[in-house]
Amino acid sequence: MGYRIAVAGATGNVGREMLNILAERQFPADEVVALASRKSLGTEVSYGDTTLKTKDLDTFDFTGFDIALFAIGSGPTKEYAPKAAKAGCVVIDNSSLYRYEPDIPLIVPEVNPDAIEGYKNRNIIANPNCSTAQMVVALKPLHDRAKIKRVVVSTYQSVSGAGKEGADELWDQTKAIYNPTVEVEPSKFQRQIAFNVIPQIDVFMEDGSTKEEWKMVVETKKIVDPSIKVTATCVRVPVFVGHSEAVNIETEEFLDEDEARDILREAPGIMVVDKREDGGYTTPIECVGDFATFVSRIRQDGTIENGLNFWCVSDNLRKGAALNAVQIAELLGNRVLQKG
């Protein structure tokens, strides 16, 4: 006996990826329903070898469904998630709406699986921000060994993190550069993204940080350890898929780079590609479509007593969003719901 699953936002980038991953990982589902807004009603989406026609989220009855994967943004989630939860369906939400509420668990299954029990509070589980998810997968095993005191991270985030409009803008601007008769003004991003980098993701806050940077700080503390100090600089780069991060950590205990490399090789969800030669590391292109979080360039930081640097790359549409949501659903099924 399998689960009845609803995917809300099934026509978007993340929603489609959720359906792909449910099929790829052979999630034990007896029924999968694709939900979308009324304007997308009837749109066909792929689920493994089958095609699903989207149903109207506005009128859908979640009664009898076990899990709903939400990829519809904070506004619609605020309206529909409580309805699904009240109907007895556990919501796994990809938006930022519930991440910072103390009674709702924020989960990365490789890092804090025990937090899954907190779903009972409101029948809702939050999926973390894409940039946070891949970083904490790498931080947790190192934290368990040597206790991380401080993290300094600079991100290089792909345009797909801003949705289809972000990818379209990069594509259109890139073409326009080679066609001087065409000009594509920025609309999704604050500046031209083609052949450029933009040191702003989300809105600015009073202290000068952006909300994306604030998210990484708050979410890392909630998922890994509230005592960790985190400072982040988040940058949008002209890459279609795949977020990269340059991470510096300071630990309480000394951690040798070779031991760190061995720890990460054994850690769940991580692939270490770290050869000290030309090309001996992973870039966003190689991570696209993969489940793993890739770690490279592991090395001692000699400027502080107990410091390490590493490079971290992951498919943001997967581990940063859809994959993590499906992994939460798997965890929920294995630990709590346990059908069949």
PEDA-V630628 format. One record per backbone hydrogen bond with DSSP energy under -1.0 kcal/mol. NH is the residue of the N-H (numbers start at 0). CO is the residue of the C=O. E is the energy in kcal/mol with one decimal. If there is no record, write none. Layout:
BEGIN
<<NH	CO	E> <NH	CO	E>>
END
This chain:
BEGIN
<<2	27	-2.9> <4	30	-3.1> <5	66	-2.2> <6	32	-2.8> <7	68	-2.8> <8	34	-1.9> <9	34	-2.5> <11	8	-1.5> <15	11	-2.6> <16	12	-1.7> <17	13	-2.4> <18	14	-1.9> <19	15	-2.2> <20	16	-2.6> <21	17	-2.6> <22	18	-1.8> <23	19	-2.8> <24	20	-2.7> <25	22	-1.2> <26	21	-2.5> <28	26	-2.3> <29	2	-2.2> <30	2	-1.7> <32	4	-2.6> <34	6	-3.2> <35	54	-2.4> <39	36	-1.5> <40	37	-1.3> <41	53	-1.3> <42	39	-2.3> <44	51	-2.7> <46	49	-2.9> <49	46	-2.1> <51	44	-3.2> <53	42	-2.4> <54	33	-2.8> <56	35	-2.6> <64	61	-2.2> <65	3	-1.8> <66	3	-1.6> <67	89	-2.8> <68	5	-2.9> <69	91	-2.7> <70	7	-2.2> <76	72	-1.8> <77	73	-2.2> <79	75	-2.8> <80	76	-2.5> <83	79	-2.3> <84	80	-2.8> <85	81	-2.5> <86	82	-1.4> <87	84	-1.6> <88	83	-2.2> <89	65	-2.5> <90	122	-2.5> <91	67	-2.9> <92	124	-2.8> <93	69	-1.9> <100	97	-1.4> <103	100	-1.9> <106	125	-1.9> <110	107	-2.7> <111	107	-2.1> <114	111	-1.6> <115	112	-1.9> <116	113	-1.3> <117	114	-1.9> <118	115	-2.0> <119	116	-1.4> <120	117	-1.6> <122	118	-2.9> <124	90	-2.9> <125	104	-2.9> <126	92	-2.8> <132	128	-2.4> <133	129	-1.3> <135	131	-2.6> <136	132	-1.3> <137	133	-1.1> <138	134	-2.2> <139	135	-2.4> <142	138	-2.8> <143	139	-2.5> <144	140	-1.1> <145	141	-2.7> <146	142	-2.1> <148	249	-3.4> <149	249	-1.6> <150	228	-2.8> <151	247	-2.9> <152	230	-2.4> <153	245	-2.2> <154	232	-2.6> <155	243	-3.3> <156	234	-3.3> <158	238	-2.8> <159	239	-1.3> <160	157	-1.3> <161	158	-2.1> <162	159	-1.8> <166	162	-1.5> <167	163	-2.6> <168	164	-2.0> <169	165	-1.9> <170	166	-2.2> <171	167	-2.9> <172	168	-2.5> <173	169	-2.2> <174	170	-2.1> <175	171	-2.0> <176	172	-1.5> <178	175	-1.3> <181	178	-2.4> <195	192	-1.6> <197	235	-2.6> <199	197	-1.6> <204	208	-3.1> <207	204	-1.9> <210	202	-2.5> <211	200	-1.3> <213	209	-2.2> <214	210	-2.6> <215	211	-1.7> <216	212	-1.6> <217	213	-2.6> <218	214	-2.8> <219	215	-1.7> <220	216	-1.7> <221	217	-1.9> <222	218	-2.7> <223	219	-2.7> <224	219	-1.1> <227	224	-1.5> <228	148	-2.5> <230	150	-2.3> <232	152	-2.0> <235	197	-2.9> <236	156	-2.5> <238	236	-2.4> <242	313	-2.3> <243	155	-2.1> <244	311	-2.2> <245	153	-2.8> <246	309	-3.0> <247	151	-2.7> <248	307	-2.8> <249	149	-2.3> <250	305	-2.7> <251	145	-1.0> <251	146	-2.9> <252	145	-2.0> <259	255	-2.7> <260	256	-2.2> <261	257	-2.1> <262	258	-2.7> <263	259	-2.4> <264	260	-2.0> <265	261	-1.4> <269	266	-1.2> <270	292	-2.3> <272	294	-2.2> <274	279	-2.5> <276	274	-2.2> <279	276	-2.4> <280	278	-1.1> <289	286	-2.2> <292	268	-2.5> <293	312	-3.0> <294	270	-2.3> <295	310	-2.9> <298	308	-2.2> <300	306	-2.3> <303	300	-1.1> <307	248	-2.2> <308	298	-3.0> <309	246	-2.3> <310	295	-3.2> <311	244	-2.6> <312	293	-2.6> <313	242	-2.1> <317	314	-1.3> <319	314	-1.3> <320	317	-1.8> <321	316	-1.7> <322	317	-1.5> <323	317	-1.3> <324	320	-1.9> <325	321	-2.2> <326	322	-2.8> <327	323	-2.1> <328	324	-2.0> <329	325	-2.5> <330	326	-2.6> <331	327	-2.9> <332	328	-2.4> <333	329	-2.7> <334	330	-2.6> <335	331	-2.2> <336	331	-2.3> <337	332	-2.3>>
END
